[in-house]
Amino acid sequence: MSDKHYLALSGGVGGAKLAHGLAQVLAPEQLTIAVNVGDDFEHLGLPIWPDLDTVLYTLAGIANPDQGWGRADESWQVLDELKQLAGPSWFLLGDKDIALHLARRHLLDQGLDASTVAQSLAKRLGIHQRVLPVSNDPLRTLVETDEGWLEFQRYFVGRRAEPTLQSLQFKGAQQAQLAPGVREALTHPGLAGVILCPSNPYLSIMPMLAVAELKERLQTLTVPVVAVSPIVAGMALKGPAAKIMAELGVEPKANTIAELYHDFVDLTLVDNADAELVAGDRRCLATATVMKTVDDRKALARQCLAEIERLQQC
Amino acid sequence: MSDKHYLALSGGVGGAKLAHGLAQVLAPEQLTIAVNVGDDFEHLGLPIWPDLDTVLYTLAGIANPDQGWGRADESWQVLDELKQLAGPSWFLLGDKDIALHLARRHLLDQGLDASTVAQSLAKRLGIHQRVLPVSNDPLRTLVETDEGWLEFQRYFVGRRAEPTLQSLQFKGAQQAQLAPGVREALTHPGLAGVILCPSNPYLSIMPMLAVAELKERLQTLTVPVVAVSPIVAGMALKGPAAKIMAELGVEPKANTIAELYHDFVDLTLVDNADAELVAGDRRCLATATVMKTVDDRKALARQCLAEIERLQQC
């Protein structure tokens, strides 16, 4: 299996867990993880890449286990003082997290592209897989709500995703090129399959698919593409995916995920809780998708790889 | 005395102490403190204004008492993690200090000029005096050494002022306009005098005098200008002033300070340790200039004001 290569597409918390599982069961050189950049923004001069950081922290085993972002054993000296100074404190920045953003700023200031910066930070955290932004170019999710257009983090963190979502725009997507390292994974002679991790389809996966080359290559790929539904029993395990789908007039159900990705995903793994819902739907397979432990992550990763192998033999 | 106004020119630590003394003995509306900007730089995306911050921290009573920079009761979570990440750690940034830089970044990002930003930060720290950068425009000290030209902080902090200094350049000085608030102080109908605080003449005072309008106004001022020598018994109390003066071929002696400023300073206060040195020199007056306590700062401030009053009556 060691000459086989896999590409995983991931957003934040749920996606990062499966990416971690894949990293546990594959050799480092077998895995490329492409990460959503739509949430990225600059705040107080700090370049903040929330999904990439969550993937890095999760793979390094230093993610906060209780929240969907940030580091374990974090301290809050800077933010506490920033509050004292009446500075903006709506976006929670821990001290260790700030250090990563400052290290990234330093690398960016040297003229390095986003992929090189991501790889450099990954190595410093002891991560040997390729963890790459889907694009080195700016691509920013904008959210149209009943309160008007909002920058993503203003909506997601500043307003806790409370405003009703009406539409999404991925600013810069038309100009954004696929990151060379992601293209390399997709054209890798040993590419065995692609895994869409269980991330928010609208806020994490679609901004990635908005990079035209990625969607085109996925649509014409000859190897299997397997998705894992982030929706379990009509709810998102974390985050506002179900709320957003309902607001956009899409039923927040596991089989809807298969429908959303129908033009390039061969199989969607849904949770056993949704087994009845997908009974008879050959595009879906019910299994245990909820990852509470590292063993859960590894088991789901193994199943993704097994399904890819099975589909390849069809 | 309450309708009298005073302008103090200050660099970092020594200057900040006298500025603090003046702030203690004058009403807030009587004092404008213009601060050197030549040391300012951007580091890891953070706008760092070392001299202004030292003045702010000193006036707010939160300066580190043992070092010439930074805050008391500081923590180092961010820098510790930055070291873990192999990020640049040559410039020491405490957590509370970082918070101030982030708050400043936020204000600058709103398009506010440097004076407005400085005043806003001062207010948040409970400071009611006008503490202003000498110019709102970029003006950066560059240092020519036996190792070539260095940016100021690379020389001062990165190389601990060890390379032999050959010459100085104040980049941007020709274009830099005097900050409007400093001009207001100099044209204040109640202006009673100007105090040059005991700061490094080459690294703190000269970058300020490089703003042409400041030097011109000081040279043509009708009210007294009093300086306090930062050199005591041939040495600087803090920092490399004596080393630098020697490298530039200037005798590091208290009366040299009077010589340097001869075209606009009416009286230079030197320490009693140098009383013999300045005996018979009417431009100099020996007194106690070493400020170990807050009372020392207030006493020296009162003497500066008394000398201004005496000179005015001459």
Boltz contact constraints between the chains, C-beta under 6 A:
constraints:
  - contact:
      token1: [A, 44]
      token2: [B, 102]
      max_distance: 6.0
  - contact:
      token1: [A, 44]
      token2: [B, 105]
      max_distance: 6.0
  - contact:
      token1: [A, 44]
      token2: [B, 106]
      max_distance: 6.0
  - contact:
      token1: [A, 45]
      token2: [B, 45]
      max_distance: 6.0
  - contact:
      token1: [A, 45]
      token2: [B, 105]
      max_distance: 6.0
  - contact:
      token1: [A, 75]
      token2: [B, 77]
      max_distance: 6.0
  - contact:
      token1: [A, 77]
      token2: [B, 75]
      max_distance: 6.0
  - contact:
      token1: [A, 77]
      token2: [B, 77]
      max_distance: 6.0
  - contact:
      token1: [A, 77]
      token2: [B, 95]
      max_distance: 6.0
  - contact:
      token1: [A, 78]
      token2: [B, 95]
      max_distance: 6.0
  - contact:
      token1: [A, 78]
      token2: [B, 98]
      max_distance: 6.0
  - contact:
      token1: [A, 78]
      token2: [B, 99]
      max_distance: 6.0
  - contact:
      token1: [A, 81]
      token2: [B, 96]
      max_distance: 6.0
  - contact:
      token1: [A, 81]
      token2: [B, 99]
      max_distance: 6.0
  - contact:
      token1: [A, 82]
      token2: [B, 99]
      max_distance: 6.0
  - contact:
      token1: [A, 82]
      token2: [B, 102]
      max_distance: 6.0
  - contact:
      token1: [A, 85]
      token2: [B, 103]
      max_distance: 6.0
  - contact:
      token1: [A, 85]
      token2: [B, 124]
      max_distance: 6.0
  - contact:
      token1: [A, 86]
      token2: [B, 124]
      max_distance: 6.0
  - contact:
      token1: [A, 87]
      token2: [B, 103]
      max_distance: 6.0
  - contact:
      token1: [A, 87]
      token2: [B, 106]
      max_distance: 6.0
  - contact:
      token1: [A, 88]
      token2: [B, 106]
      max_distance: 6.0
  - contact:
      token1: [A, 95]
      token2: [B, 77]
      max_distance: 6.0
  - contact:
      token1: [A, 95]
      token2: [B, 78]
      max_distance: 6.0
  - contact:
      token1: [A, 96]
      token2: [B, 81]
      max_distance: 6.0
  - contact:
      token1: [A, 98]
      token2: [B, 78]
      max_distance: 6.0
  - contact:
      token1: [A, 99]
      token2: [B, 78]
      max_distance: 6.0
  - contact:
      token1: [A, 99]
      token2: [B, 81]
      max_distance: 6.0
  - contact:
      token1: [A, 99]
      token2: [B, 82]
      max_distance: 6.0
  - contact:
      token1: [A, 102]
      token2: [B, 44]
      max_distance: 6.0
  - contact:
      token1: [A, 102]
      token2: [B, 82]
      max_distance: 6.0
  - contact:
      token1: [A, 103]
      token2: [B, 85]
      max_distance: 6.0
  - contact:
      token1: [A, 103]
      token2: [B, 87]
      max_distance: 6.0
  - contact:
      token1: [A, 105]
      token2: [B, 44]
      max_distance: 6.0
  - contact:
      token1: [A, 105]
      token2: [B, 45]
      max_distance: 6.0
  - contact:
      token1: [A, 106]
      token2: [B, 44]
      max_distance: 6.0
  - contact:
      token1: [A, 106]
      token2: [B, 87]
      max_distance: 6.0
  - contact:
      token1: [A, 106]
      token2: [B, 88]
      max_distance: 6.0
  - contact:
      token1: [A, 124]
      token2: [B, 85]
      max_distance: 6.0
  - contact:
      token1: [A, 124]
      token2: [B, 86]
      max_distance: 6.0
